[in-house]
Amino acid sequence: MVITLPQASARSDYRLVVFDFDGTLADSFDWFVRALNGIAPRYRFRPIAPAERDRLRDLPARMVLRQLGVTWWKLPAVAHALRRRMADDLDGIRLFAGVAPMLHELADAGLALGIVSSNAKRTVCRLLGPENLRPVRYLECGAAIHGKQARLRQVLSAARVVPAQAIYIGDEIRDIEAARGVGMAAGAVLWGYNSAQALRAHGPDHVFESMDQIARELSPQRRG
């Protein structure tokens, strides 16, 4: 049972903004479902049926994997296979509209930007492109499915920012959990992998319904 937590009072005096990539900056959910189903026979777990896609979006990643029959010891191999597939098949994946101006506006406002992702660094860099990578100071990729906390700590250390002055923005329940695990604020976008209902039930500090809202709420110039 999911316990609904009270949403923390929104604050926006952050120095560091860290983003998840897939489902947050890149529109990759449909690709992910196709790729996961494509490797299911090889790794002996069941594919996602069309009728259960919406239901699975209400669940944390660990519960989705459990229901599909992906055992913990298969996770590294499955994650590696997915990263390799995406690196070779980027044609069907695009950044969400508004990513570029949002990143540049936050950077121009003096905020340090980072990305912490389970995806491969090469893939993240290719999809973002040189111009969108320019404002991103910290890039930690290839995190294990439940290994984002360690990468967030590395970014905090490199940026010399205390957790209370940083926010991690993602599209999954595990992103909220990772942010909370290191003492950062948690931001949730409503256009990614987990459903809006599931994300709101975990009480993120900020809920974003558009890219422009991220810039509007976090940029000092837009706030005042």
N, C-alpha and C positions, 0 to 999 in steps of 0.2 A: 504494500500500500504506500502510495506517495503521500508524504505529509507536506501540506502547503505551508511554506514559511512566509512570514511577513516580509514584504519588499523593503529593503533598506532605503532610507531617505536619499534621494538622488543628489550627488555632488559632482562637480565637474572641474575641480581644480587639480587635474592630473598633470603629471609631467611626462608620463610614458603611456602610450597606447599600443597594446599588442593585439594582433589579430590572429585568429585561426584562418585557414586558407579555404579548404574544400567546404562548400556550403555557406561560407561567409563572404569570401571574395570571389570564388570561382563557382559557377553553376555546374556542378558535377554529379548531382544526385542520380539522375537517370543513367548516366554513364556508369556510376558505381554499381547500381542494381544489375545492369547488363553484365558488367565485368565479374561481379560476385557470382552471378548465376553461371557465367561461362567457365569459372574454375571450380564450381561445386563438384562435378563428377571426379575431377582429379584428386581433390582433397576430401572427398567422401562426406560432404554435408549436403543438406537439401537446399535447393534454390528457393528464392523468394517468389511466391505465387502472386500474380497480379492482384488478387482479391485481398491480400493481407498487407499490401504496401502501406496503406494509411494507418492500419493498426500498429504496425511496427514502428511508425514514426513517433508513437507515444511512449516508446520504451527506451531506456538507456542502452547504449551500445553493447554492454556486457550481456544484457538480457536478450537482445536480438540475436547475438552470436550463439547463446545457449539454446535458444529455440530452433535455430538452424542446425544445431548439432556441431558447431565449431568448438572443439575442445581447446582448453588453454594451451596445450602443448603444440597445437597446430597454428596458433595465432601468428607467431613470427613468420612462418612460411607463407601463410595466406596474405599477410600484410606485404611481404616482399613481392609476392606474385602480382598483387594489385598495383604496387608502385611501378613494377616493370611494365605492366600492361599500359598504364597511363602514360609513362614516358614515351611509349611507342605509338600512342593513339590519342593525340591531342586535338584532332580535327573536330571532335564533337563537344569540346569543352570551351566555354568562353567565360570571361569575367562578367560579373553582374554589371548592369548599367549603373554608372555613377561611381564606380570604384576609383577611377583615375582622379577626378576632381576632388573627391573626398580625401584621398591620401595626400594630395598636394596641398589642400587647404589646411589640413591638420599640421603638416610639416611646416608650412609657411607661417603658421601661428606660433611656432616655436616648440611644438610637442615632439618628443622623440618617438619614433615608430618602430615596431618590431613585428615579426611573424613567427609564430610557433605552430608547426604543422606536423602531422604524421606523414605527409607526402614527401617525396624526394625533393631535394634542393634543386636539382636540375629541372624538374618539372615545374616547380613554383617559379623559378626564374624565367623559364621559357614562356609560361602563360602570362606572367606579369609584364615582361618586356623591359628593356633598359630604362625607359622613361618612368615607368611606374615603380621600378626598383630604386630609383635615385633617392626618393625620400625615406626609404626603409633602411634604418641603421643596423638593425639586429635581425638576423635570420637564423632560426634554429629549426631544422627540418629532420625528417626521418624518426620522429618520436614514436615510441611504442604506443599502442592503442590506449594504454593507461599510464603512459610515461611522460605526460606533458608537464607535470609539476616540476620535475628536474630541469626541463628546458626553460620553464618560466623563471626558475631561480637563477639560471645562467644569464638570462637576459637582464634580470634585475641587478645582478652583480656587475655585468658589463656596463650597464647604464648608470650605475651608482645611484639608483633610485630605491627608496624604501617602498615596500608593498602598498602602503596606504596611499601612495602617490601614483599608483599605476592601476590600469584596468585591462583585463583580458576579454576580448569580444569574440564570441563564437556562436555556433548554431546548434550545439548539442548539449545535452545534460552533462556529459563528461567535461565539457569546457567550463561550465559553471562550477563543477566540483574541483577541477584543477585550479581555477582562480582562487576559490575559497581555501584550498589546501595550502596555498602559499601566502595567504593574507591579502591578495589583490581584490579589487572590486570585480564583479562579474557583469558583463554586458551580453545580452542575448539578441540576436537578429532573428526575425520571424520568417525568413525566406529560405531556410536551409533544410537540414536533415530532420531534426526533431520538430514536432508540431508546436504551434504557439501555445496550446493548452499544456503540453508537457513542460515546456520551458517556464511558463509563468508559474506552474505549480512548485517550481524549485526556487522561486523568489529571487531572481537576479536583481542586481542593484539598478540596472538600466535595461529597458526593453526598447529596441530600435525597429521601427517599421519601414525605414527607408535609409539609403546611404546619406541623403541630405540631413536626416535627423541626427546621424552620428556627428557630422561636421557641425551642425547647429548647436548640439548640446555640449560638445567637447571643445570647440574652438573658442578661445577667450574673446576674439573679435566679434563673433556672432552672438555671444552671450551679452555683450554689453556695449 
